[in-house]
Amino acid sequence: MFEKLEEIEARFEELEAELARPESLSNIETYKKLAKEYNDLKEIVELYREWKKTNEDKKNTQVLLETEKDEDMKALIKEEIEQLERKKEDLEAQLKEYLLKAHQVDVKSMFLEIRAGAGGEEAALFARDLFGMYMKFAEKMKWKTEVMSTSFSDLGGIKEIIVLIDSKDAYNMLRYESGVHRVQRVPITEAQGRIHTSTVTVAVLPEPEELEIDINPDDLRIDVFRSSGPGGQHVNTTDSAVRITHLPTGIVVTCQDEKSQHKNKAKALRVLRARLKEKIEAEKEQEISQERRKQVGTGDRSERIRTYNFPQGRVTDHRIGLTLYKLQNILDGDIEDIINPLIAHFQSEALKAG
């Protein structure tokens, strides 16, 4: 932790010097960028400097104690050392909390994407169950939600659903839900009553600001077609559904829930921005050392993160070795007992890694 704080203080001093340079003062954009970073670091640097001073004061007072002969003075000095130790511990707690907050992402809204994986119809039916689980949790948290796009299976399951969650807390609470969720149960489509294993993929993407991701209209291919509901039923008779393909990356986003082509296009562009941002960040992540990736974990959607075992009423999160025998409660939206330990674990790992 203290190595990280030393790095932050060094960067703060660099910024202080940069802000005083005539070149920075003459360039408004550069100055604003440097000033923002400087102000963002100011509070933690001041706390760290206070911690260093308190630590130094404590050391000096301990030296004084060793040389003091008078017993009454010794008692006063010991009391002062105890006060300094309490202050030091309090400052350490504040610094730790500050560093943990620094690992949170400041976003106003996020996308939750749920897709059926291996297992055909059964995977789509479990995707519907997971969608229900997250929506019940969102309702409990009083988060505003909006379905951006849905693709149904023939039996009313969900092949893919994208939901916008409008809350500044949602991403930091749900960010570790990204990955492969595995279900073990007897499918309603299985006459012999055998237990099958199916998978559903969950992705949690922060919604970027428009200025963060600039999309060139020339890079897009936009197709329109008729929306369809479960079992291939047409929901309307106009070409209102929109499919946007980002040609440089091959990313495809489809939105068809609105009756207006314009609204579907606007929704699809919002989802596309989030996916492009995720792709850029994933590429950056590859540059981080393999050891760091092992320590912190990537939350990559290809990792199998959790198993929902219906015969045993069990849910196991494989990343932290947590098993709970309260499957129905969890599917009813009571997921805090999984989410909170996950947040604590990943925050701790991030703090260790700096």
Secondary structure, 3 states (H helix, E strand, C coil): CHHHHHHHHHHHHHHHHHHHCHHHHHCHHHHHHHHHHHHHHHHHHHHHHHHHHHHHHHHHHHHHHHHCCCHHHHHHHHHHHHHHHHHHHHHHHHHHHHHHHHCCCCCCEEEEEEEECCCHHHHHHHHHHHHHHHHHHHHHCCCEEEEEEEEECCCCCEEEEEEEEECCCHHHHHHHHCEEEEEEECCCCCCCCCCEEEEEEEEEEECCCCCCCCCCHHHEEEEEECCECHHHCECCCCCCEEEEEECCCCEEEEECCCCCHHHHHHHHHHHHHHHHHHHHHHHHHCCCCHHHHHHHCCCCCCCEEEEEECCCCEEEECCCCEEECCHHHHHCCCCHHHHHHHHHHHHHHHHHHC
